[in-house]
Amino acid sequence: MMRLWLGLLLSLCALVPAQAGTFDHAPWSELLRAHVVVLRDGQATQVDYAGMAADRTELNRYLKALSSVTRAQFDRWPALDQLAFLINAYNAWTIDLILQAYPEVDSIKDLGWILQSPWKKRFVPLLGETRSLDEIEHELIRSSGRYAEPRIHFAVNCASIGCPALRPEAFVGARLDAQLETATRLFLSDRTRNRLRGDKLEVSSIFRWYREDFERGWRNADDLAAFLALYAEPLGLDPDALRRLADGRIKIRFLDYDWRLNGMP
């Protein structure tokens, strides 16, 4: 009987944040380490969706733990813990969405239909409501006014080759700034998605879709060129290229996005 009660207690503890301001993302880190393959020194990743499917019980347990957090609990956390929680929730439920159709899926776009994109599908029980992935990203993260953090676009992952890498560990509030900075620099150093060619700086369409986020004065960058200049080193921009970018002599061009599934071959 004692073992039964102990088992029940441990199960309940797994569904509750350890203390105010924290949440245990360790189970998500374990899943990512087991099923995310790092490519090109971290510039890109592939997901072993078959392996994720085999570990669906563990994934569901983590999703249930996320869903158990109330809005009141969430609002008491520090902003960095909140943001890490939302990024992990977005990425975990994106994996869950892919698994709902895997292996019969070549792109996340296949999971939508003519009147509704997959990102608008309401299937995520989070903070007291059933939400869509769009709501997590655009309302809870981008439009909430709490975070003003453009680097989230290199952390949330849309299960596509064109996306920034899915980090093979959970985001956590205590290290979030460093994690976001690493994700940003790795993505911008990937010449398949961001590169200087003559008088054109070719960058991911992420910068077109969310341009306003990069022009809101983060680190005093009030336009896209200024934001990109902050990352001259990973972009491979020398001092002359930086001057030409600032003078408008280098034009910014947006590359086509690769929506193919970021799964293993």
C-alpha positions in Angstrom: 0.0 0.0 0.0 2.9 2.4 0.9 4.4 1.8 -2.6 1.1 2.6 -4.2 0.7 5.9 -2.4 4.3 6.8 -3.1 3.8 6.1 -6.8 0.6 8.2 -6.9 2.5 11.1 -5.2 5.4 11.0 -7.6 2.9 11.0 -10.6 1.2 14.1 -9.2 4.5 15.9 -8.6 5.4 15.3 -12.2 2.4 17.4 -13.3 3.1 20.3 -11.0 5.8 23.0 -11.3 8.4 22.5 -8.6 7.9 25.9 -7.1 6.7 29.3 -8.0 8.6 30.7 -10.9 9.9 27.4 -12.1 8.8 24.5 -14.3 10.6 21.2 -14.9 11.4 21.0 -18.6 13.8 18.1 -18.0 11.5 15.5 -19.7 11.4 17.6 -22.8 15.2 17.9 -22.8 15.4 14.1 -22.6 13.2 13.7 -25.6 15.0 16.3 -27.6 18.5 14.8 -26.8 17.2 11.4 -27.8 15.5 12.3 -31.0 17.0 15.5 -32.5 20.0 15.0 -34.8 22.4 18.0 -35.0 23.8 19.0 -38.4 26.5 21.4 -39.5 27.7 22.1 -35.9 24.2 23.1 -34.8 23.2 25.3 -37.8 20.4 22.8 -38.6 18.7 19.8 -37.1 16.6 16.8 -38.1 14.0 15.2 -36.0 13.6 11.4 -35.6 9.8 11.4 -35.7 9.7 7.6 -35.6 11.6 7.8 -32.4 9.4 10.5 -31.0 6.4 8.3 -31.9 7.9 5.4 -30.0 8.2 7.8 -27.0 4.7 9.2 -27.3 3.9 8.2 -23.7 6.7 10.4 -22.4 5.8 13.3 -24.8 2.1 13.1 -23.7 3.2 13.2 -20.1 5.2 16.4 -20.7 2.3 17.9 -22.6 -0.1 17.1 -19.8 2.3 18.8 -17.4 2.3 21.9 -19.5 -1.5 21.9 -19.6 -1.7 21.6 -15.8 -0.2 25.1 -15.3 -2.9 27.6 -14.6 -2.9 31.2 -15.9 -2.5 32.4 -12.3 0.6 30.3 -11.7 2.1 31.4 -15.1 1.5 35.1 -14.3 3.5 34.8 -11.1 6.6 33.5 -12.8 9.5 35.8 -13.9 9.2 36.9 -17.6 12.1 34.7 -18.7 10.5 31.6 -17.2 7.2 32.5 -18.9 8.9 32.9 -22.3 10.9 29.7 -22.0 7.7 27.8 -21.1 5.8 29.2 -24.2 8.7 28.4 -26.6 8.9 24.8 -25.3 5.1 24.5 -25.5 5.0 25.7 -29.1 7.8 23.3 -30.1 6.4 20.3 -28.2 2.9 20.7 -29.6 4.3 21.2 -33.1 5.9 17.7 -32.7 2.6 16.4 -31.4 0.8 17.8 -34.5 3.2 16.1 -36.9 2.9 12.8 -35.0 -0.9 12.9 -35.5 -0.3 12.2 -39.2 3.2 10.7 -39.3 4.5 9.0 -41.4 2.0 10.2 -44.0 3.2 13.8 -43.9 5.8 15.5 -46.1 5.2 19.0 -44.8 3.4 20.6 -41.9 1.4 22.5 -44.5 -0.2 19.1 -45.4 -2.0 19.2 -42.1 -4.1 22.2 -42.9 -6.8 22.6 -45.5 -8.0 25.4 -47.8 -9.9 27.3 -45.1 -7.6 26.7 -42.2 -3.8 26.5 -41.9 -2.3 24.0 -39.5 -1.2 26.8 -37.3 -4.8 28.0 -36.7 -6.0 24.5 -35.6 -7.2 24.7 -32.0 -5.8 21.6 -30.3 -3.5 22.9 -27.6 -4.9 22.9 -24.0 -2.8 25.7 -22.5 -3.3 28.2 -19.7 -7.0 27.4 -19.3 -8.0 27.6 -23.0 -7.8 25.4 -26.1 -5.4 27.3 -28.3 -3.7 27.1 -31.7 0.0 27.4 -32.4 -0.6 30.8 -33.9 -2.1 32.0 -30.6 0.9 30.8 -28.7 3.3 32.6 -31.0 1.5 35.7 -32.1 -0.7 36.4 -29.1 1.0 35.0 -26.0 4.5 35.7 -27.1 4.7 38.4 -29.8 1.6 40.6 -29.0 1.5 40.2 -25.2 3.8 43.2 -24.6 5.6 41.2 -22.0 8.7 40.1 -23.9 9.6 42.2 -26.9 12.1 39.5 -27.9 12.8 39.2 -31.7 15.2 36.3 -31.2 12.2 34.0 -30.4 12.0 33.5 -34.2 15.2 31.5 -34.0 13.8 29.3 -31.2 10.2 28.4 -32.2 10.3 25.6 -34.7 7.7 24.9 -37.4 8.9 21.4 -38.3 10.3 22.5 -41.6 13.8 22.5 -43.2 13.6 26.3 -43.6 13.1 26.8 -39.9 16.0 27.5 -37.5 17.3 24.4 -35.8 15.2 22.7 -33.1 17.5 23.1 -30.1 18.3 19.7 -28.7 17.5 20.8 -25.2 14.7 22.7 -23.5 14.8 26.4 -23.1 14.9 27.5 -19.5 14.5 30.9 -17.9 17.9 30.9 -16.1 19.8 30.5 -19.4 17.3 31.9 -21.9 19.2 34.9 -23.1 22.3 32.8 -23.9 20.2 30.1 -25.5 18.4 32.6 -27.7 21.7 34.3 -28.7 23.3 31.0 -29.6 20.2 30.0 -31.7 20.3 33.4 -33.5 24.0 33.2 -34.3 23.8 29.6 -35.5 20.9 30.4 -37.8 22.5 33.5 -39.3 25.8 31.6 -39.9 24.0 29.1 -42.1 24.8 30.0 -45.7 22.0 27.9 -47.1 19.6 30.4 -45.5 21.5 33.7 -45.0 24.4 34.9 -47.2 26.0 37.9 -48.8 26.2 37.7 -52.6 27.7 40.8 -54.2 25.4 43.8 -53.5 22.6 41.6 -52.1 22.2 40.2 -48.6 20.0 37.2 -49.0 18.2 36.2 -45.8 15.5 33.9 -44.7 11.8 34.9 -45.3 11.5 35.0 -41.5 12.9 38.5 -41.7 10.1 39.5 -44.2 7.2 37.9 -42.3 8.2 39.3 -38.9 10.1 42.4 -40.0 8.4 44.6 -37.5 9.7 42.5 -34.6 13.3 43.2 -35.8 12.7 47.0 -36.1 11.3 47.7 -32.7 14.5 49.1 -31.3 15.9 45.9 -29.7 19.5 46.8 -28.9 18.8 50.1 -30.6 18.1 48.4 -34.0 15.3 50.5 -35.5 15.4 48.9 -39.0 16.1 45.5 -40.4 19.6 46.5 -41.7 20.5 47.6 -38.2 19.4 44.4 -36.7 21.4 42.3 -39.2 24.4 44.6 -38.6 24.4 43.4 -35.0 25.2 40.0 -36.3 27.9 40.9 -38.8 30.2 38.1 -37.6 27.9 35.1 -38.1 26.6 36.7 -41.4 30.1 37.0 -42.6 30.0 40.8 -43.1 33.3 42.7 -43.1 33.6 46.4 -42.2 33.2 47.4 -45.8 30.0 45.3 -46.2 28.7 46.9 -43.0 29.2 50.4 -44.3 27.5 49.5 -47.6 24.6 47.9 -45.7 24.2 51.0 -43.6 24.3 53.3 -46.7 21.7 51.2 -48.5 24.2 50.0 -51.1 23.5 46.4 -50.1 19.9 45.4 -50.8 18.2 42.9 -48.6 16.6 40.0 -50.5 14.3 37.3 -49.0 14.9 33.7 -49.9 12.2 31.2 -50.6 11.3 29.1 -47.6 11.7 25.3 -47.6 8.5 23.8 -46.1 9.6 20.2 -46.4 9.4 18.2 -43.1 12.6 18.4 -41.0 12.5 14.7 -40.4 15.3 12.2 -40.9 15.7 10.8 -44.5 
